[in-house]
Amino acid sequence: MFYSSRAIEDKWDESHLSVNRAVAGLGMTFGGTIAVGALVVAALVLRAHGIEQIDDYHQLPLMLIPVFGYWGFVLMCASLGIACLGAALEISLQQAYLVAQGFGWNWSKNARPKNNPGFSATYSLAVLVGAVPIAAGLDPLKLTTLSMALTAASLPLTVVPFLFLMNDERYVGEYRNGLIGNTAVLFVIGLGFVLAIVTIPLEIFGS
């Protein structure tokens, strides 16, 4: 919703296809590399401190402190703040697009609030409601793991439609998926079903 809505607002056409492919490929590669790097650094550094399992955000700065000292703590706090703020704003904007488009309201990130009041109100409420659990004192780490488990459980519902959409000439024309693309989507769907089956029991009964 977030990405496609921006495409409509910015009036993308076929000339933007190659740029978007590059952005998607490089973005996923960069994000995946950073994620793997964080896991490797955490395993090497935290294990050396006798930490076998992360159960508190206060343990995270230990990954950078051995190299950067005090500034490692500052960098970790800044990185966590930027990542959380960016994710919160993006999800809130996505919810605003979803609700406004679902109800047929005016919607645009670039328009003034008085011209799309429902869209702006939904976006503002999403930001405020998202802060309630933390303000109520819920453990942010447990809330994060629960939200990740629920996201994994919902993967089949979000991925399966792409198999049909990306093969429908009415939507994608000559750019519909070939054998390699469909194989990749089927693999992701299968992985999504496996995660959906195991993630909730693991969240409930796991340590």
URHURA-V855536 format. One line per field, one symbol per residue. ss: DSSP state (2 for helix, 1 for strand, 0 for the rest). phi: phi as a letter, one per 30 degrees, with the letter a starting at -180 (. if undefined). Layout:
# URHURA-V855536
ss = ???
phi = ???
This chain:
# URHURA-V855536
ss = 022222222000022222222222222222222222222222222222000000002220022222220222222222222222222222222222222222200000000022202222222222222222222000022222222222222022222222222000222222200022222222222222222222222222200
phi = .ddddddddchdbdddddddddddddddddddddddddddddddddddciccbdbaddddeddcdeccieddddddddddddddddddddddddddddddddciddbadcddedcbddddddddddddddddedddjddddddddddddddddceedcceedddddccddcchdcddcdddddddddddddddddddcddedddcdd
